[in-house]
Amino acid sequence: MKCAKMKLVIKKITLSIAFLLVNAAVNADNVDDFLVTKMKENDIPGLQVSVIQHNKVVKAASYGIANIQDLVKVDKDTVFNIASITKAFTCVALMQLAEQGVINLNASISTYIADLPRSWQRITVNQVLTHSSGLPDIMNERFQLIDSGGEEQSWQAVKLKKMLFKPGTAFHYNQTNYLVAGQVIESVSSKSYADLIRKFQLKKIGMTRTEAAGFAHFEDVITHQARDYRKSEQETLTNVLTYFPSIIRAGAGMSSTANELAEWVIALQNGLFFKHKKSVTKLLQEAPLSSGVWAKENPNMHPYALGWYTVNRPFNKKIVTAGGGQSALVVYPDDGLSIVILTNLAGAKPENLMDELAEFYLKDFGLSPDIKLLKNKLEDKGYNNALDIVKTLNSEKQISFEASELHHLAELLAKHNQSKQSQAIFNLNNQLFSKATLNNGLLKKYVGVYELDDFSIRVSLNAGALFITATGDATLPIFPVTDSRFVLKQVDASITFVKDKSNTVNGLVLNLNNQDLSGIKIK
C-alpha cells in the first residue's frame, strides 16, 4: 500500500515539474498549448515535435522531462527511441540496393538467403517488406524471442513453424519480416546493415545525433537519451525494460531526434536518397493483395507500403510510419505537410494526434466540398448571415449539412484564431439541430464535471450551446430536445440532467446503446 502511494506521489511531482518546464517556454503558441494539454491528458513525460511544410521546418519544439529519475529536461538534442520507424530506413536501404541492380524486390528471398524452408522459397522481398509474406513471428506476445535459448535457436525454431497464410494474400505485421530484410541487405552488400544506413542515409544528410545513437537502443549507453516509460495498470509510470535482440534490429533499434527525422523526411521526399524519382513512388506504394478477404475482415486496418502504412480517405490522405506506440512520422502527400512526434511513453500513440495537429497548419483540413462552399459563402457574405446562407444553399443546391461537419468547421476556425467566426458556426449548429430553445442561465446550471463508474464527462458552454468531453475522447456538441434532455448526433446517445428537490443540478444519465449510465456532478 505504501509502495503504491509513493508511486502516485512520484508521478504527480515529476509530471508537475515537467509541465512547469513546458509552461516556462517563451512565445508559446496554440500548437504548444495543444501539445501540452495532450501530454497532461496522457501522462507523457517528454516530447519533441517537428512540423515540415513545403520542405521547410516551420515548427520545432521540445517539452517536458527526458529522464524522470534525474529530472533532465527534453531539449532539441535529446535522443528518443524510434522503434519500428527503423523499418522505414531499412526500406530506403533496400530501394537503394535495387537501384544499384544488386537486388530485385520482386525476387524470392531464397535468391539471397540460403537454407530457408521450402514453404518460404517463393516469398518475395517486397512481400517481406509489406508484411504480406505469411511468415510466422519470431517474437511472442510478450515481445520476447520464441526460444529462450537465444537468437540462433529462435531463428531455427521459427523456420519450423507453419506459415500463417499464402504469401501475397493477407497482411500480418511481425518482426520476422524485417529480420529477413536485414539478412537480405547483408547478403547482397559488402557492408553490415548498420554501416549501410550510416553511409547512405545518416552521413548523407548529417544526422549526427542519430548516427551517434547507433542501432542498439536498449543495449548501448547513449548520451543525452530520453528514458522510456509506460503506464501500469495502476496508472503509475514504470520503466520500460524491453530488449531488442540484435537479430531484429533492421525492424527496430534506432534512436533519433525530431529535428533529424524532419531533415530525413525532407531528403526522402526530394529524392535525395535515390537516383530516380520513381523510387520514392515505389517506396510509398501500398502492397496489392491477391485476396480481398483480409480487407473485408479488417475494415479498420490500413494497406501497408514499404515501411509505411497508408490511410486512404477522400480528403487529406496520409502515410504513416510509427514505432513502439511512442514515436510517429506522418506525411500528408497532397498537402505538402509532414509531422514528427517523438515521446518517451510507450502507448502514447502520437500517430493519433497527427490529424488534430495538422489542422493548425491546413485551414481546410477534412472539409468536404459542400462545407468548403459554405465556408466560402460565409467569408464572402459574412458569418452573421450563417443561417440564411445555409437555407439558401439547401434550397438552391439541395445541400444539407451534418452536425459533425459544422462542429469540425467551428473547431478548425478556432484553431486558426478566427474566434468570432467559430462562435458563429457553433451557434449555427445549435440553431439547426436543437429541438428546444434554452437560455444561457439554464445552460450554465448544467456546466461541470460528472463522475461515472469508469470515466468522467465534462460539460461546457460555448456560443449558447452545450458540449461534452468524456475522458480521453473528443469534445462533442449536444442538442436540447427538452429543457433537460439533450442528444448527440455523432453517436446514438442522449444525456438527461438530473436535479434534486431544491432544483439544483446534481447528476446526469447517459443513455448509450440503450443502457443508462448515471453520473454524479462533482464540480
Secondary structure, 3 states (H helix, E strand, C coil): CHHHHHHHHHHHHHHHHHHHHHHCCCCCCHHHHHHHHHHHHHCCCEEEEEEEECCEEEEEEEEEEEECCCCEECCCCCEEEEECCHHHHHHHHHHHHHHCCCCCCCCEHHHCCCCCCHHHCCCEHHHHHCCCCCCCCCECCCCCECCCCCHHHHHHHHCCCCCCCCCCCCCCCCHHHHHHHHHHHHHHCCCCHHHHHHHHHHHHHCCHHHHHHCCCCCCCCCCCECCCEEECCCCCEEECCCCCCHHHCCCCCEEECHHHHHHHHHHHHCCCCCCCCHHHHHHCCCCCCCCCHHHHHCCCCCCECCCCEEECCCCCCEEEEEECCCEEEEEECCCCEEEEEEECEECCCHHHHHHHHHCCCCCCCCCCHHHHHHHHHHHHHCHHHHHHHHHHHHHHHCCCCCHHHHHHHHHHHHHCCCHHHHHHHHHHHHHHHCCCCCCHHHHHHHCEEEECCCCEEEEEEECCEEEEEECCCCEEEEEECCCCEEECCCCCEEEEEEECCCCCEEEEEEEECCEEEEEEECC
